[in-house]
Amino acid sequence: MKGKILLVGLVAFAMLMPALPGNAINKESGMQTEHVNVKFLYTITSSGMGNVQVTNAEENEHNPSIGMDPTGKYYIAYTKDVSVFENKICGAYSSDGTTWNNMELFPDMEGLKYGNQVKFDTKSNLLVGVFAAYTSGYNIVYTIPDASDPSNWQAGGFTGSGNTEHTYSSIMFTDLQDGTHIGVVPFISDSGGYTQTGNWLYVTLNPLDFYGQYVYYDAQSVIGEYTASSIRGANWGDNVYGVVIGATNGETGRQDVIVKWTTYEAQPDIEYVDNQFWIMKDTEHDAVEPDIAANGNDIYIVYSANTNLFGDYDVICYYSHDGGATWETSTPAGTSGADEKHPAIYAQGNNVYVAYVNTKEHNLYLVKSTDGGATWSEPEKINDADGSVADMPGAVAISSAGIVWTDTRNGNQDIYYAQLPAPRIVIKSVSGGMGVKAVIANEGSEDASNIGWSIDATGGLIILGKHAEGTIDSLAAGQETTISSGLMLGIGPVTVTINAGGASATAKGFLLGPLLLGLK
């Protein structure tokens, strides 16, 4: 049976369409608006840029995720425990990585929440956060234009009435053939008679709203029966999006990793796509806690598996450089007699970074590949208090903004931050005049090379200069350079979008002949 549950939007209406053969449609579903009221908690400042303490409450804080807002501020989402029946989704932002302002999001939302994640979307130029509101039965999606000003955030609660027991949520992005840009929200819930199965829904991001009328559940007719424990998504290639699901395989009884991917036009319900498989399908070993990162046609999946001769867990990288047509494996971390678990991955071109916990030592390590996952550096220990890293799922997250983890050095669970030893490309300024100029800076700790960039102009009547692109051969840490669109010619209001090395900026102005005026 095809998993498809009808959603009703903010404006009350009914979809008066018959149920088609093979469709499961529930007309009693809904969506609700959430107000992002924020309760400020405290500010904490640490010296230097080593291990930086982000939280210091008496309660346990865990399950961190990190991103960067459009203004260049670091933002960390995390979960704070209140009781066995209550927790809170919290956030912390910083302009420099040393001073963190902590706040509680949705303080009036009761019950348990799970699976929070934040990810930057270059097309909407927004940081997007998601989490599963277990008690209320919603997946909450919120957008952040400026982490320090929650009054401008948007939020919505999305679900189908057939979905209950929400325990995990993720976010990725895609463009449709008509140019519509949407967020794809995979999540785990009980749905369609299945316990803890994969689900998908779609949202527009600016303004934030439900898209496509349905939330889909995985009736498991292709991949076989499973019970999911985690889900993560990424987008790659030509508007492809995909998920990795950590699940117990109903056939083998083992923990394994499901991979699925598609495009919206090919099949919004990715239950039925050709591109889906179990990574291991092994009756003797387990694979747990998958994470995924992608760019271009490069896909990187990491997970922890006990497939070696000693039976302990190693971190495995399962990667493709042709959009999933072929796959290879490598071992970023494997120490005899020790379990390497809770991996998190970030990819920037051919540079791939994996952070993980050695659970025998309770230490956090980082490894790097400069050849697209084929070979890996020696592990670098990140935590400076030995034995302080928590052994728990979701203990570690990594992005261009840095590394965050759950740390126990203070006697309870706190969130700590460390800068990622990598380039970090930012767009410092955009100006007009004779065409578009943008200042590109490397604010990371390592030099960058082969930085692709593009400048696109839309709107008005543009005769010349709609698109420019190029490559910055090298940009040292702490240095900046200027890129230019060259001559533009036309008339009318225009929107300019600049992309460089994963950073994005949008500005609007008025094109008058060869002059671009008032660009901001």
N, C-alpha and C positions, 0 to 999 in steps of 0.2 A: 504493500500500500504506500503510495507516495505521501511523504510527510509535508503537509501544507496547512497552516493555520491562519485564518483571516484576522487581520488587525483592523481596528477602527481608529480613526485619527482624532485630533483635538476637536474638530467640528464633528458633531454626532451625525453619522449617516450609516446606511445599511447597503451592503453590496448585494443587489438583488439579481444574482446570477446563479444558474443551476450548478449543482455539483457535477463535475465532469467525471467520467469513469477513471478510476485510479487516483482521484484526488480526495484528500481528507480535509474538509473545510469546516472550521468552527466559526460561526457567525457571532459568537458572544465574547469576542476578544476585545482588547482595548489598549489605549495608550494614554499616559497621563503626563502633564507638565510638572516638572520638579523645580522648585525655587532653590538656587544655589546660595542659600543663606550660610554665612561663614562665621564661626566663633574663633576669634584670635586667642591663641593659647600662650605662647611665650617666644622669646628670641634667644638663641644660643650662638655664641661666637667662639671659634677655636683659632688658635694661632697657627700660621703656616699652612702648607698644602699637603701634608702627609695624610694621616687618618683624621678625618674631621667628624666630630660628633654632631649629628643632626637633631636628635631627640634626647630628652632626659627626663621624661615623665616617670612617675612611679609605676604606671601600668606597662605591660609588655607592648612593644611596637615591633611589627614584623611585616613580611610580604611587601618589600619596597619595589617601586618602579621609578625610572628616572627619564626625563626628557628635557627639552629646552623650549621655552615659549618664543613667540615671534620677536620679542624685544631683547632676546639674548639672555634672559634669566634662566637659571637652573630651576627645575621643579621636580620634587619627589612626592609621589603618592605612597601612602603606607596605611596599614591597618593598626588600630590601637584597641587592645582588649579592655573591656569594662567588666564583664562577667562571662560565665559560660553561656549565657543567653544573649549577650549584648556586646557588640563591638562598633567602632566608629571608623569611617574613612577619613583620613587626615592628609594634609599636604604641607610641604615646606618649600619655600622659595629662597633663592639667594642670587645676588648679583655677582658675587666673586668666589663662591664656593667655600667661604669661611664663616660667614654670618648667615644663619638660617632662621627664617620667620615661620613658626609653626601655627597651623590653624586647623580647626575641625570643620569638615565639609558636611552639609546636611545634618546639623546637630539634632534636629527634631525627628530624624528618621530612626525608628526603633528597630531592634532585632539584629540579626547577623547578616554580614556582607562578606563576599568572597571574591577572589580573583581579580583584584584591581590592576590596571595597566594604564600607562600613558604613552602616547606615541605622537610625533610631530608629522603633520600632513603638509607637504610642500605646496600642493595645489590650492588648498583653502587658506594656507598660511596660518594655521591654528594648531595648538597643542590639544590633543583629544584624549580624554580620560574615560575609562569604562570600569564598571564593577557590577557584580551580580548581587542584587538585594534579595537574599535568601528568604527572609521572613515576609516581605511584601510581594514577592513574586515578580519583580521587575528587573530588567537590565538597565542600569543607569548609564547614560552617555552625557558627557559634559565637555564643552569646548572652552579653551582658554586663550584669549587674545593677549592678555597681560596677567601673569601670575600674581602680581602685587595688587590688582584691582578686580576682585571677584564680582563687583557690581556689573561688569561687562561680560561675565560668563553666561553661557546658555546651558540648559540641562533638560533632559527628557527621560521619562521612564517608558520602556518599550517591552512588550511581551505579547503572547497569545494566551487565551484563557486555558488552553490545554497544556500550558507549561507550568510546572511547579518544581520545587526543590532546586532552585538555581544555585549553582556552586562555582561557576567559573565564567569569565568573560574576557574577550580580547578585541582587538580593533585592527583593521587594515583598510586599504583604500583602492578605488578603481575608477576609471572613466568609462562611460557607456558610449555606444556608437553615435548617439545624438549629442555628445559633448557633456552630458550631465555627469557631475563628479559626485560620487557617493562614498560613504563609509560602509564597510562590511563588518558586521558584528557577529562573530561566532561565539556561541556560549554553550554551556552544559546545563541540561535540566531534565526532569522526568517529562516525557512528552509522547503522545500517540501510543500509550501503553508500554513504552520502553523506559527503563530506569537508567538515569544518568546517560543520556544520549547526546550526540552533537546536534546543535541547532544553528540557524543562520537568519539574520534579519539585516535590513538595509536602511540607511538613513542619509538624508542630505545634511550637510554640515553648516552651511551658512545661507539661510537660516537653518537651524537644527530642526529636523522634522522626519517623520516616518516616510519611507519610500517603498513603493512596489506592492502595497496592500497585504502582503503575506509575511509570516515568519515560517520558516521551513524546519522540519525535524527529520532526522536520519532514521528511516525505518529499517536500515541495516540489511536490506535485501541483497546488496552486492557484496559488501565487505564481510558479512556475517555478523552474528550477535556479539555485542561487547558491552561492557560497563565502563564509562569514561571517568577519568579522574582529573584531566587537565586538557586545555585546548589553547593553541597559539596560532596566529595567522601572519602572513606576509604577502606582499604583492610584487610581481616581477613581469618582465617581458612586455608584451603588448596588452596591457590591462588584465593580466592574469592575476588571480588571487587564490591562495591555497591555505590549508590548515594542517597542522600536526596535532594528533589527539593521543594522549597517553591513556591507555585503556587495558582492561583485562579481556583477552581474546576468549570468546565463548567456546571456541573449538578446542584450543590448547590448554585453557585455564591459566595461561601465563600472561604476565604484564608485557605489553608490546606497544608499538607506535604505528598509528594509522596515518597515511599521507593521502590528501585529496586536493585536487586543484581544477579550476575551470575559468571561464569568463561568464559574465552575467548573461550575455545574449545566448551563449551556448546552452547554459542550464543553470538558472538561479539556485535550484535545489541540487547541491553537489553530491547528494546521495547517489545519483545515477550516472555520474560522469565516468568516462573510460579511465581517466587518470586517478586511480585510487588503488592502494595496496597496503598490506602490512609490511613493515620493514624486515621483521625477523621471521614470523610465523614458526616459532621454535617451541618444541615441546619440553625442552630441558633448561632454557635460560630465560631471563627477564630483561626487558628494556624499559626504562622508566624516565620520567621528567623530560620530555622533549622540548626544545626551543627551536625557533626558526628565524633566519634573516635572509634577505635577498636584495639584489640590485641587478639591473639589466636582465640578462638571462642566467645569472648565477644564483643558485639556491643552496643554502647551507642549513643543515639540520644537525643539532647535537642532542645526544641523549646519553644516559648512563646504562651500561649493560654488564652483566656478569658472565660474559662468554669466554673469558680466558681460562687457562688451565687451573688457576688457583681459586676460581670461584668468587673473587672479589670484583667490585665494580670499577670499570674504566669508562672514561668519557670517549665516545665515538662521534666522529664527524661524518655525516652522510651527505655528499655534495654533488651538484650537477652544474656544468657550465653551458648547457644547451637547453635550458628551460624545462628540464625533467626528462628529456629523451633518453639520456644515459646517466648512470650514477656510479660514483666511486666512494670508497671509505678510507679514512685515516684515523689515527689515534692521537688526539691532542694530549691526553693525559692517561697514564697507566703505570701505577707503582705497585709492585708485588707486595701483597700483604696489607694493602690500604685500599679503602673505598673512595673513589673520586665520584662525587655526586652533586646534584643541584646545579647543573651547568646552565650558563646563560651566554648568548652569542650576539655579536655585533659585527657587521661587515661594511667596509668602505673600500669600494673597488676590489683589488686583489688582496687587500689587507683584511684579515679576519681575526677577531679577538674572541677568546673564550675564557670566561671566569668560572671557577668551580670550587667546591669545598672538598678538601681532603678530610674525610670524617673521622679518620683515625687520629689525626693531629688537631682537628677543629681549626684548621687554617684555610685561608682563602688564597687561591693562586690564579694567575693570569698567564695565558699562553697566546702567542701571536703567529699567524701564518702570513707570509708575504707572497705566496704563490697560489692563492685561491684554495687553501685547505689541504694541499698535498703534503706539506711538511710543516713542522711546528717548532717554535723556539723552546728553550728550556723554561720550565715554570718559574715565574717570579712571584714571591710571596707578597701579598698586599697588606694584610693586617699587621700592625706593628706591636700588638699585644699578643704574645704567643698563646694559641689554644683558645681564642676568644670568639670564634665564628660559630653561629648556631647550626646545628645539624637538623634542618627541617626543609621540606619542599618550599620553593619560592624564597629561599634565603638570599639569593643573589640576583641582581639585575644590572644590565650594562647597556650603554648607548653612547653616542658621541658626547653627551654631557658628562659622562663619568661612570664610575662603578659604585653601587650601593649594596649594602648587605646588612643582615641582622646580626648584631654583635652582643656578646654577653659579658664583656669585661667589667661592667659596673654592677653585676649581680642580678640584673634582669635583662630583658631584650630591648636594645636600643638600635636605632638606625645610624650607620656610619657611611661616610662618603670618601672617595679618593678620586683624584683626577685620572682620567685615562691617559696613559703614555702614548699619545697619538696626535696627529694633526687635528685641528678643529677649524673648519672653514666657516667664516661668517661674512655677511654682506654688511659692511659698516655704514655705507651711505649710498644714496641714489640721487643723481642730479640731472637736469635737462639742459636746454640750450640748443646747440647744434647736435641733435641726437641725444642718446642716453649714455651717461657714464655711471659706473658703479665701482666703489672701492671694495676690493675683496681682501680680507685679512686672514691670516692663520694664527688663531689665538690658542692653539694647542701647544703641546710640549715637544713635538717632533716635526721635522720638515715634511712638506707635502710635495707630491709630484703628479704630473698628468691630471690636472684638475679641469674637468670639462665644464664649460659654462655656456649659457644661452641667454639671449635677450629677445623677448617677444612682445609685440605691440598689437593690440586689438582695439576695435571701435573706430568711429569717425571714417573719413576717407583717407586711407593710407596708400599712397602711390608707390613709395619707396621706403624700405627699411623696416618691414614687418618682422623680420627675423634675422638674427645674427648669432653665430656660435663660434667657439674656438676652444683652445686648450691652453692652460697656464702650465708651462713645462715644469716649473718648480717654484715653491714658495716656502721660504724658511720660517721656522717658528718665530713668532713675534713680528713678522714682516707683512707688508701689504702691497697691493698693486691695483691698477685701475684698468677696467675693461670698458669697451665702448661699442655702441651699436653702429657707429659710422653715420653717414648722412641719412636723415629721414625727410620725407616730403609728403605733405598732405594737409588736411584741415579737419578739425573737429576734436571732441573729447576722446582721449585714448587712455587705455589701461596698459601699463608696462609690467611684465613679469620677468624677474631676473632669477636664474638658477645657477648655482656654482657649487660644485663639490658636496651636494646634498643640502646646501642652504638655499633659502628662497626668500624673495622680497617682492612686494607688489606696490606700485605707485600709480597715481593718476595725474594727468595734466591735460593741456590743450595744445594740439598741433596746429601751428599757423605757418603754412609754407614749410621752410626748412627749420623753423624754430619750435622747440617743445617748451611750452611755458607752464609755470606753476606746478611743476612735478613734485608731488609729495605723497 
